[in-house]
Amino acid sequence: MLVIGTSGWQYRDWRPARGADETGYLYPGGLPQRSWLEHYAERFATVEVNNAFYRLPERTTFEQWRERTPDDFVVAVKMSRYLTHIKRLRDPQEPVARFFDRATGLGGKLGPVLLQLPPTLKADLGALDETLSLVPAGVRVAVEPRHATWFTDDCRRLLEKHGAALCWADRLSRPITPLWDTADFVYLRLHEGRAKPWPRYGRGALRTWAERLSGVREGFVFFNNDPGGAAVIDAGVLAAEAERRGLPVTRVPRLKVRPCAPSN
């Protein structure tokens, strides 16, 4: 099963300018912003919440998201930057406890938690081991290291020990991480394609990703190329490519747009 969504839902350029043709936009022009989450959740079965990274919402906000979305909706949440970028995984007890005290307001809709590490943070397996040991039982975690020193056999074994996924990441239609399978699920972030208009992905690149994902038990895929609605458009293309290979896919909108220029 592929669970496909985008990194956030609050993007003004996902709706047309007043009076413009609404083809290719997720939100109708007259839809108020307060209703965007409900509209999104009717068309996608998951979202990755990035704003928790910058400013951790109160528990009541997570509870409201739980109440406003369908029963089958799953919310992946990015860990607060206070732990990953300010503390740099040091003394993780209080930041981890505070994060989960709030994020568990989602109840059964809490999906994988993403730990995106700073690109300047070199491998510190002891700190990562301590952090992962504090995650509540039953919560899935994906780790997105961005310094090459993390990509070692010792790190892979550590992730396997905790059942944590190495986040697969793509930029410019190329994997920028190893494609390790360290957990019972895969977590993929697609940051930026090479097709036109920027930052779209070309169909060939998405076809390749569908092939890579064809053997996974369960895969969470989030498009982070949000400008211009590229994430929504590309999600539909990936879903179609996956279905051609017989992969079950959660609901994804299929926007009617002109095809983008092919990538090289």
Backbone as a ProteinNet text record, in pm:
[ID]
protein_1_A
[PRIMARY]
MLVIGTSGWQYRDWRPARGADETGYLYPGGLPQRSWLEHYAERFATVEVNNAFYRLPERTTFEQWRERTPDDFVVAVKMSRYLTHIKRLRDPQEPVARFFDRATGLGGKLGPVLLQLPPTLKADLGALDETLSLVPAGVRVAVEPRHATWFTDDCRRLLEKHGAALCWADRLSRPITPLWDTADFVYLRLHEGRAKPWPRYGRGALRTWAERLSGVREGFVFFNNDPGGAAVIDAGVLAAEAERRGLPVTRVPRLKVRPCAPSN
[TERTIARY]
83.8	0	87.8	58.3	123.4	26.3	72.5	-5.1	57.6	-10.3	49.5	-15.8	67.4	16.7	117.8	97	185.3	234.5	335.4	393	320.4	206.8	123.6	6.3	-86.4	-205.5	-238.8	-167.8	-204.1	-117.6	-149.8	-75.4	-172.6	-154.6	-248.5	-245.8	-131.2	-126.7	-185	-247.7	-323.4	-468.5	-502.3	-633.1	-612.3	-704.2	-685.2	-709.4	-652.1	-683.8	-830.6	-886.2	-1028.3	-1060.3	-1159.3	-1203.9	-1124.1	-1016.7	-933.6	-993.3	-950.9	-990.9	-941.8	-1030.2	-994.4	-929.3	-912.1	-849.2	-705.6	-673.3	-538.4	-513	-615.8	-600.9	-673.6	-617.4	-681.5	-802.9	-791.8	-898.6	-979.3	-1110	-1192.1	-1169.6	-1187	-1158.4	-1238.9	-1362.1	-1446.8	-1439.3	-1353.1	-1345.2	-1266.4	-1325.1	-1250.9	-1136.3	-1030.7	-912.2	-942.8	-1040.3	-1073.4	-1126.5	-1165.3	-1219.5	-1121.1	-999.1	-903.6	-869	-852	-814	-919.6	-1046.2	-1152.6	-1153.2	-1136.6	-1134.3	-1015.6	-900.1	-780.5	-803	-855	-867.7	-972.5	-1061.4	-1154.4	-1086.4	-972.9	-904.9	-773.1	-714.1	-594.6	-624.9	-550.9	-566.7	-456.9	-363.7	-254.5	-198	-132.1	-57.6	61.9	169.4	285.8	281.1	276.5	268	408.4	444.3	577.1	582.3	468.8	475.1	508.8	490.8	531.2	681.9	755.9	901.2	940.4	869.3	904.5	842.6	719.1	650.3	553.1	584.3	504.3	365.1	259.9	124.6	86.5	-13.1	-67.8	-141.2	-160.6	-231.3	-371.7	-435.4	-570.2	-575.2	-468	-463.6	-459.2	-377.6	-373.7	-509.8	-574.8	-707.6	-809.4	-798.7	-889.1	-865.9	-739.5	-712.1	-772.5	-765.5	-825.3	-975.6	-1040.9	-1186.1	-1231.9	-1149.1	-1190.6	-1162.7	-1100.8	-1060.9	-1130	-1139.2	-1207.2	-1138.1	-1210.9	-1160.1	-1032.5	-1016.3	-900	-783	-791.6	-687	-568	-446.2	-322.3	-238.8	-186.6	-106.8	35.8	128.7	270.5	313.8	398.6	436.2	587.6	638.4	781.4	819.5	917.7	963.4	1010.3	987.9	1027.4	1177	1209.8	1349.1	1424.8	1352.8	1419.8	1506.6	1454.6	1532	1640.8	1603.8	1695.3	1798.4	1758.5	1846.4	1907.1	1836	1889	1963.2	1895.5	1961.7	2055	2029.7	2109.6	2116	1999.5	1974.6	2033	2091.1	2144.8	2032	2040.5	1941.2	1799.4	1763.7	1637	1514.2	1530.3	1415.7	1300.6	1329.3	1220.7	1160.6	1240.9	1180.9	1096.2	1141.9	1064.2	933.7	941.2	820.6	719.7	767.1	676.8	612.1	691.7	637.5	524.5	548.3	447.3	329.6	350.8	237.9	137.6	186.4	96.8	51.1	144.8	111.5	17.3	20.2	-71.3	-216.1	-239.5	-376.7	-443	-363.7	-419	-480.2	-451.7	-504.1	-453.4	-544.6	-508.3	-471.6	-488.4	-452.2	-306.1	-232.3	-90.5	-15.8	45.3	123.8	270.5	359.3	502.2	546.6	644.4	707.4	841.3	865.7	987.2	1088.7	1209.7	1323	1413.3	1403	1492.1	1611	1729.8	1849.1	1913.2	1981.7	2045.6	2155.5	2176.6	2281.7	2421.4	2439	2570.7	2592.8	2492.6	2505.5	2568.8	2692	2759.6	2704.2	2733.6	2678.8	2711.5	2609.5	2622.3	2525.2	2570.8	2483	2432.9	2514.5	2470.8	2352.8	2358.9	2248.4	2123.2	2138.3	2021.5	1961.8	2046.9	1999.5	1917.4	1967.3	1894.5	1760.4	1761.7	1637.9	1534.4	1574.7	1479.5	1426.7	1508.3	1464	1351.8	1333.3	1231.5	1097.4	1094.1	970.4	871	745.9	647.5	629.2	602.6	580.7	464.7	482	375.5	379.7	467	477.3	588.6	556.7	656.3	741	870	962.1	1042.7	1060.3	1151.6	1259	1381.8	1495	1552.5	1566	1620.4	1754.7	1865.1	1997.4	2035.9	2115.6	2156.8	2306.9	2381.2	2527.3	2575.9	2670.2	2711.6	2766.9	2811.2	2869.5	2766.9	2639.6	2535.8	2517.5	2562.2	2528.3	2630.9	2626.7	2719.7	2641.9	2710.3	2646.7	2603.3	2683.1	2646.4	2515.9	2498.7	2374.3	2257.4	2280.4	2173.1	2128.6	2225.1	2190.2	2115	2152.9	2083.7	1937.4	1912.7	1775.7	1696.7	1758.4	1690.8	1658.7	1749.4	1727.9	1601.3	1576.3	1459.3	1338.2	1352.5	1242.6	1210.6	1311.7	1293.9	1333.5	1261.4	1290.4	1395.1	1487.8	1569	1481.5	1463.4	1383.3	1454.9	1386	1437.8	1407.2	1503.7	1483.4	1530.4	1458.5	1489.7	1498	1597.4	1606.1	1656	1588.6	1621.3	1613.3	1511.2	1478.4	1588.2	1664.8	1769	1763.3	1778.6	1789.2	1912	1896.5	2011	2042.1	1978.9	2005.2	2016.3	2078.3	2069	1923.1	1890.9	1754.4	1750.1	1785.1	1782.6	1638.7	1614.7	1485.4	1508.4	1485.1	1521.5	1401.3	1280.4	1160.3	1051.6	934.2	822.8	746.9	804.2	744.8	857.4	825.8	918	860.7	948.4	906.9	988	920.2	984.7	940.2	1038.1	1009.4	1066.8	981.8	1020.6	1025.3	1147	1167.3	1157.5	1208.7	1215.8	1247.2	1163.8	1189.6	1267.8	1290.8	1366.6	1281.8	1152.9	1067.2	1018.3	951.7	895.5	743.6	673.5	731.2	788.3	894.9	956.9	852.6	855.5	947.6	885.4	815.9	748.3	846.9	794.3	865.2	814.9	904.8	865.4	806.1	726.3	663.5	768.2	880.4	983.3	1041.2	1064.7	1117.9	1018.2	890.7	789.7	767	782.9	772.8	883.8	1003.2	1115.1	1088.8	1031.6	1001.1	891.8	794.6	691.5	753.8	852	920.6	998.8	1066.8	1141.7	1050.3	930.7	837.5	754.6	770.6	680.4	692.2	807	823.1	807.3	770.6	763.5	633.5	639.2	519.2	417.8	464.9	382.4	472.1	428.1	509.7	433.2	492.4	438.3	519.7	451.3	517.8	462.4	552.5	509.6	584.8	507.4	564.3	582.6	706.1	742.7	771.3	739.7	759.7	630.2	599.3	467.4	438.5	537	503	423.9	323.7	245.7	155.8	141	58.2	127.8	261	333.7	315.9	313.8	302	172	62.7	-67.7	-71.6	-21.7	-21.2	63.5	183.4	275	224.8	153.5	97.1	2	-79	-170.5	-98.8	10	86.4	152.2	213.3	275.4	171	53.8	-51.3	-89.7	-101.5	-137	-28.2	98.1	207.7	211.6	183.6	181.5	67.8	-47.7	-162.1	-137.4	-64.6	-31.5	52.9	121.6	203.9	130.9	2.4	-77.3	-63.9	-6.4	10.9	-115.1	-167.9	-280.2	-234.7	-317.5	-283.9	-401.9	-372.5	-479.7	-532.5	-644.7	-707.1	-613.4	-610.8	-527.3	-605	-611.1	-680.5	-602.9	-674.9	-612	-649.7	-565.9	-595.6	-575.9	-662.6	-652.7	-565	-444.4	-350.9	-280	-220.7	-138.8	-13.3	35.7	155.9	275.8	362.6	482.8	587.6	686.4	795	872.9	920	992	1124	1162.9	1294.3	1399.4	1523.7	1633.8	1673
-119.4	0	125.1	216.3	346.4	448.9	521.3	628	758.4	830.2	943.5	1073.7	1172.8	1304.1	1411.9	1527.5	1642	1693.1	1776.8	1833.6	1963.5	1949.8	2063.7	2079.3	2167.1	2191.6	2340.1	2426.9	2569	2650.2	2637.5	2707.6	2788.7	2919	3006.4	2984.9	2943.8	2924.3	2789.7	2718	2598.8	2632.6	2760.2	2803.7	2911.9	2923.4	3018.7	3161.8	3253.7	3394.1	3416.6	3519.8	3548.2	3559.2	3481.8	3486.5	3399.8	3335.1	3253	3113.6	3044.4	2905.7	2820.7	2738.2	2659.7	2526.2	2496.4	2370.7	2363.2	2251.8	2231.3	2281.1	2329.5	2378.2	2285.7	2269.9	2183.3	2249.3	2378.3	2447.2	2534.6	2526	2618.8	2762.5	2856.2	2995.8	3051.2	3005.1	3060.2	2986.9	2885.9	2807.6	2884.4	2914	2987.7	2904.1	2970.6	2900.6	2813.1	2851.2	2772.1	2633.6	2613.9	2485.2	2405.2	2454.9	2385.6	2246.4	2229.8	2098.5	1994.4	2026.9	1931.3	1896.6	1998.4	1975.9	1887.7	1917.1	1837.4	1691.7	1672.8	1538	1453.7	1516.2	1440	1385.7	1444.1	1409.3	1336.1	1352.5	1278.7	1205.5	1096.3	1021.1	1049.4	1138.2	1168.9	1306.3	1364	1488.8	1484.6	1552.1	1569.9	1712	1725.5	1856.5	1908.9	2012.6	2072.1	2185.3	2252.2	2369.5	2332.4	2204.8	2161.5	2170.5	2166.5	2180.6	2321	2420.7	2559.5	2608.4	2569.1	2609.6	2499.3	2428.7	2313.3	2358.5	2310.5	2351	2297.5	2361.6	2311.7	2179.6	2103	1975.7	1996.6	2106.1	2130.4	2141.2	2192.8	2201.3	2062.4	1975.5	1837.7	1771.1	1796.4	1739.3	1790.6	1918.3	1973.9	1910.2	1887.4	1819.2	1678.9	1612.1	1478.4	1484.1	1582.5	1592.2	1636.9	1709.8	1769.4	1680.7	1566.3	1481.4	1345.7	1276.7	1146.1	1041.8	936.2	832.7	767	759.1	689.8	782.8	907.2	1005.2	985	1000.4	980.9	1108.1	1153.5	1276	1241.6	1259	1250	1386	1386.6	1511.9	1522.9	1639.4	1665.6	1710.9	1645	1675.8	1820.6	1879.4	2018.8	2040.5	2151.1	2186.3	2214.9	2237.6	2259.5	2139	2018.2	1897.6	1876.7	1887	1845.5	1951.5	2079.2	2183.2	2272.5	2289.9	2372	2283.9	2182.2	2089.1	1992.7	1971	1880.3	1741	1697.2	1565.7	1550.3	1654.4	1645.2	1663.6	1589.9	1598.6	1591.9	1480.5	1474.6	1449.4	1420.5	1375.5	1476.2	1600.7	1699.2	1733.5	1761.3	1791.6	1678	1554.6	1440.8	1426.5	1438.3	1425.9	1535.5	1657.5	1768.4	1749.1	1704.4	1681.3	1579.4	1466.2	1361	1393	1470.8	1514.6	1590.5	1661.9	1739.3	1658.5	1594.8	1526.8	1409.1	1347.5	1235.6	1281.6	1412.8	1461	1414.1	1368.1	1311.5	1174.1	1112.4	978.9	880.2	796.2	694.5	749.4	879.5	939.9	985.1	968.1	1002.8	899.9	945.5	858.4	865.7	842.5	847.8	986.6	988.7	1113.2	1124.9	1240.2	1261.4	1339.7	1284	1355.4	1397	1521.4	1573.6	1639.1	1587.5	1636.9	1748.2	1842.5	1952.4	1900.7	1966.4	1920.4	1931.9	2012.6	2027.7	1930.8	1850.9	1759.3	1628.5	1605	1479.9	1366.6	1246.7	1129.4	1129.3	1109.6	1092.1	980.7	858.3	743.3	730.6	770.3	764.5	855.1	977.9	1072.2	1025.2	970.1	920.3	799.2	711.9	594.5	637.1	735.3	783	845.4	924.2	988.2	884.6	788	687.7	601.5	581.7	500	567	698.2	772.9	779.5	732.6	736.7	636.2	676.6	584.2	460.3	349.1	223.4	239.3	181.5	183.6	302.2	400.9	517.7	492.9	511.2	495.6	621.7	601.7	713.5	696.2	806.9	812.4	915.6	884.2	973	1017.7	1150.8	1207.5	1275.1	1197.5	1259.6	1332.6	1438.3	1512.1	1539.4	1461.4	1466.2	1326	1316.2	1186	1092.1	1143.7	1057.6	963.5	989.1	901.5	773.4	773.9	664.4	552.4	485.1	376.3	253.4	140.2	16.3	25.9	94.7	108	185.9	290.9	367.8	283	209	123	23.2	-37.4	-133.7	-66.4	56.8	129.7	154.7	196.6	218.2	87.6	-20.4	-150.8	-191.7	-163.6	-196.7	-131.3	-7.4	66.2	55.2	-15.4	-22.6	112	198.7	331.7	328.8	402.1	406.7	512.9	481	587.3	656.7	787.2	862	862.9	811.8	824.5	966.5	1033.2	1169.9	1185.2	1266.7	1293	1443.6	1483.8	1622.5	1621.5	1699.1	1706.1	1568.8	1493.3	1362.8	1259	1273.7	1177.1	1147.1	1019.9	990.6	1057	1120.6	1182.7	1111.4	996.4	911.4	767.3	679.8	537	492.6	388.9	335.2	213	236.5	129.5	97	-29.5	-75.6	-122.2	-32.9	-60.6	-77.8	-70.4	-76.7	-151.8	-159	-226.6	-132	-14.9	80.7	162.2	227.4	317.7	458.3	556.8	697.2	772.9	829.9	898.2	1043.4	1134.3	1276.7	1320	1378.6	1425.6	1577.3	1632.3	1774.3	1864.5	1818.5	1907.6	1826.5	1842	1774.9	1862.8	1808	1881.1	1917.5	1888.2	1915.4	2059.9	2100	2233.7	2223.9	2318.1	2429.2	2382.8	2449.5	2417.9	2431	2340.9	2230	2093.8	2082.2	1958	1843.2	1721.9	1600	1555.1	1505.1	1446.5	1308	1263.8	1132.5	1021.9	1037.5	934.6	918.6	1030.2	1023.2	956.5	988.9	929.5	782.4	747.4	606.5	526.6	583.4	515.9	497.8	601	587.8	483.3	475.1	371.7	232.6	217.6	88.4	57.5	158.8	136.3	99	154.4	131.3	4	-62.6	-174	-290.8	-302.1	-415.9	-384.5	-261.6	-226.3	-275.9	-303	-349.2	-235.8	-122.8	-4.3	116.4	209.8	326.7	456	547.9	683.2	773.4	843.7	928.5	1069.8	1166.3	1305.5	1393.4	1466.9	1562.7	1696.1	1742.2	1866.1	1978.5	1955	2055.5	2135.3	2214.3	2275.4	2390.4	2473.2	2590.5	2557.9	2641.4	2626.2	2504.3	2434.7	2314.5	2193.5	2201.9	2089.2	1961.9	1974.7	1857.4	1782.3	1855.1	1791.7	1723.8	1792.7	1736.1	1609.4	1616.5	1503.5	1384.8	1411.9	1302.6	1218.8	1285	1212.3	1130.6	1184.8	1112	988.8	1004.2	888.8	781.9	823.3	726.4	646.9	714.4	645.7	546.9	587.8	498.3	376.8	398.9	286.3	189.9	243.3	157.9	75.1	129.3	51.6	-70.3	-65.3	-177.9	-264.6	-240.2	-321.4	-286.4	-167.5	-128	-58.6	-98.3	-24	111.9	212.1	349.5	413.3	493.4	567.1	676	736.6	836.2	953	993.7	1104.2	1175.8	1309.3	1379.4	1368.1	1362.1	1356.7	1486	1585.8	1715.1	1713.6	1780.7	1792.2	1911.4	1880.8	1987.9	1949.4	2047.6	2019.5	1945.8	1849.4	1775.9	1867.9	1842.1	1923.2	1876.4	1960.7	1923.1	1808.1	1713.6	1597.9	1637.7	1563	1585.3	1511.5	1552.5	1488.3	1357.8
0	0	0	-91.4	-89.6	-34.2	67.2	129.5	81.7	-5.6	-76	-31.1	-0.2	38.6	8.4	67.9	47.4	182.7	177.3	299.7	333.2	398.1	432.8	337.9	377.9	294.6	282.9	354.4	357.4	260.8	133.6	29.9	-55.9	-54.5	-124.7	-276.1	-329.9	-474.7	-517.3	-424.2	-460.2	-494.4	-495.7	-542.5	-648.8	-743.5	-853.1	-808.3	-883.4	-861.7	-895	-836.6	-856.2	-1005.6	-1046.8	-1184.7	-1280.4	-1232.9	-1320.8	-1337.5	-1441.3	-1464.4	-1347	-1291	-1173.1	-1206.8	-1334.8	-1374	-1320.7	-1255.7	-1206.7	-1066.3	-998.7	-861.9	-764.7	-645.9	-546.9	-484.8	-452.4	-381.3	-477.1	-473.3	-552.5	-507.5	-599.7	-569.1	-454.2	-435.7	-330.9	-198.4	-187.3	-63.3	41.7	159.4	262.3	318	360.6	408.8	530.2	610.3	729.4	692.5	565.3	521.1	437.9	423.8	338.1	389.9	520.7	573.2	539.1	560.8	530.3	381.8	297.6	153	114.4	171.5	145.1	187.5	308.5	364.8	293.8	219.9	137.2	12.3	-23.8	-148.4	-126.3	-11.3	28.9	159.3	182.7	307.2	407.5	372.4	464.5	433.4	533	515.1	608.1	567.3	653.9	708.1	840.5	904	929.7	855.9	868.7	969.3	994.5	1082.5	1225.6	1264.3	1398.5	1416	1306.5	1310.7	1355.5	1307	1335.6	1467.2	1489.8	1613	1651.2	1758	1798.5	1841.2	1773.3	1812.3	1950.3	2008	2133.7	2109.6	2216.3	2202.8	2145.9	2181.9	2133	1980.5	1919.6	1773.5	1712.6	1766.9	1718.1	1737.2	1847.8	1872.1	1770.2	1735.2	1634.2	1498.4	1462.3	1335.7	1336.4	1450.3	1460.9	1436.7	1493.8	1483	1344.6	1273.2	1145.6	1025	1044.2	932.5	938.8	825	821.6	908.3	938.4	1027.8	976.3	844.8	788.8	762	803.6	773.3	867.3	811.8	887.3	877.3	991.8	996	1037.6	944.1	977.8	1031.8	1132.8	1198.8	1205.5	1167.1	1172.4	1313	1369.5	1505	1515.3	1630.5	1655.1	1632.7	1567.8	1543.5	1673	1782.3	1910.1	1945.6	1917.7	1944.4	1839.9	1712.4	1606.8	1568.8	1569.2	1518.5	1627.9	1737.7	1846.9	1947.9	1998.3	2090.9	2018.2	1887.7	1805.8	1867.8	1913.3	1972.9	2113.3	2169	2305.2	2407.4	2518	2625.6	2568.2	2505.3	2432.5	2518.3	2647	2726.1	2725.7	2761.1	2771.5	2634.6	2530.4	2400.5	2344.3	2360.6	2309.2	2387.9	2520.4	2602.2	2568.3	2551.2	2520	2382	2285.7	2151.9	2155.7	2220.1	2218.9	2310.4	2413.4	2495.3	2409.9	2311.1	2224.2	2103.1	2032.9	1907.7	1928.6	2045.8	2070.2	2081.8	2076.6	2064.7	1936.5	1840.8	1718.1	1740	1852	1876.8	1772.6	1723.2	1625.1	1489.2	1468.2	1340.1	1333.9	1443.3	1441.7	1358.5	1251.2	1165.4	1200.8	1105.1	1133.8	1178.6	1267.3	1311.5	1240.2	1180	1102.4	1183.2	1198	1256.6	1141.8	1100.5	997	1065.6	1040.5	1107.1	1025.7	1090.9	1017.8	926.2	813.7	721.5	779.5	884.7	947.3	1062.8	1096.8	1210.2	1163	1206.8	1173.8	1260.2	1218	1284.6	1433.5	1514.5	1658.7	1694.9	1681.3	1697.9	1840.7	1937.6	2076.6	2101.8	2048.7	2067.4	1996.2	1875.8	1803.7	1874.5	1926.3	1999.6	2120.9	2195.6	2313	2272.6	2165.5	2119.7	2079.3	1998.7	1951.1	2065.1	2168.7	2282.2	2360.8	2341.6	2415.1	2342	2219.5	2141.1	2199.6	2222.3	2279.4	2192.9	2258.2	2186.2	2088.5	1972.6	1872.9	1778.2	1804.2	1716.6	1614.9	1489.5	1384	1372.8	1341.8	1328.3	1200.4	1128.7	1014.6	1044.4	1009.5	1035.1	901.2	885.5	761.5	790.9	792.2	808.7	680.3	695.3	576	572.6	650.8	644.5	612	521.1	468.2	574.7	688.4	791.5	854	832.4	887.7	805.8	682.1	592.6	603.5	719.6	750.3	794.3	795.8	840.7	986.5	1069.7	1210.5	1225.1	1147.2	1153	1104.1	999	948.1	1054.4	1123.7	1228.3	1343.3	1375.2	1481.7	1444.4	1323	1279	1282.1	1238.4	1241.2	1384.4	1475.7	1617.9	1671.2	1631.1	1680.7	1587.9	1477.5	1381.6	1319.9	1309.6	1251.6	1104.4	1023.4	880.4	851	762	703.2	600.1	616.2	520.1	385.3	283.8	148.3	101.5	42.4	-2.4	-146.2	-221.1	-361.1	-381.7	-455.8	-501.7	-645.4	-729	-871.7	-937	-893	-952.8	-932.2	-823.6	-789.9	-640.3	-600.2	-456.7	-398.1	-282.9	-215.2	-84.5	-64.1	51.7	2.3	82.1	49.1	55.3	-15.4	-13.3	78.7	205.2	304.5	342.9	368.9	419.2	562.8	659.7	799.4	890.8	837.9	921.6	846.3	906	839.1	747.6	720.4	627.9	564.7	456	388.1	394.5	406.9	414.6	310	212.2	100.4	93.6	82.4	62.8	-71.5	-153.3	-285.7	-281.2	-278.8	-250.2	-373.6	-487.3	-603.1	-728.2	-831.6	-957.6	-1053.3	-1173.7	-1275.4	-1396.6	-1390.5	-1505.2	-1502	-1608.1	-1617.5	-1618.6	-1551.7	-1474.8	-1341.4	-1296.8	-1167.8	-1057.5	-955.4	-930.2	-960.7	-1071.6	-1107.8	-1128.2	-1111.3	-1148.6	-1285	-1367.1	-1494	-1473.2	-1570.3	-1557.8	-1549.8	-1621.8	-1616.1	-1476.5	-1408.9	-1272.4	-1178.5	-1192.8	-1105	-1138.9	-1265.5	-1303.2	-1236.5	-1231.6	-1166.2	-1017.2	-952.5	-810.3	-787.2	-875.1	-861.5	-869.4	-955.9	-965.8	-838.7	-784	-660.1	-544.5	-543.6	-433.2	-451.5	-563.7	-595.5	-498.7	-430.5	-340.7	-193	-158.5	-16.7	45	175.6	245.8	260.9	304.5	317.4	297.2	215.1	187	207	280.3	295.2	202.8	114.3	16	29.7	50.6	65.3	-34.4	-112	-206	-134	-134.3	-66	-166.4	-293.1	-398.1	-414.8	-313.1	-301.5	-398.7	-438.4	-518.9	-645.4	-671.2	-792.5	-797.1	-684.5	-684.3	-743	-762.5	-820.9	-738.5	-606.9	-520.3	-546.3	-560.8	-582	-718.3	-820.2	-955.1	-959.6	-903.6	-909.4	-827	-718.9	-639.1	-723.5	-804.9	-891.9	-997.2	-1051.3	-1152.3	-1091	-973.2	-907.3	-877.1	-828.7	-797.9	-922.7	-1034.9	-1159.1	-1200.3	-1187.9	-1222.5	-1129.7	-1001.9	-907.8	-939.8	-970.9	-1002.1	-1127.6	-1222.2	-1342.5	-1308.5	-1195.5	-1151	-1049.3	-1033.6	-942.6	-796.9	-765.7	-627.1	-576.5	-461.7	-404.5	-354.8	-376.9	-343.1	-270.8	-169.2	-102.2	-196.1	-158.1	-245.5	-272.7	-396.3	-442.4	-552.7	-551.2	-659.3	-789.9	-898.9	-1031.6	-1104.2	-1092	-1149.7	-1300.9	-1370	-1515.3	-1549.6	-1594.8	-1629	-1758.9	-1821.6	-1936.8	-1892.1	-1968.2	-1926	-1919.4	-1821.6	-1808.1	-1908.1	-1929.5	-2018.2	-1957.2	-2039.2	-1984.4	-1921.4	-1816.5	-1755.8	-1835.3	-1818.3	-1891.7	-1825.8
[MASK]
++++++++++++++++++++++++++++++++++++++++++++++++++++++++++++++++++++++++++++++++++++++++++++++++++++++++++++++++++++++++++++++++++++++++++++++++++++++++++++++++++++++++++++++++++++++++++++++++++++++++++++++++++++++++++++++++++++++++++++++++++++++++++++++++++++++++

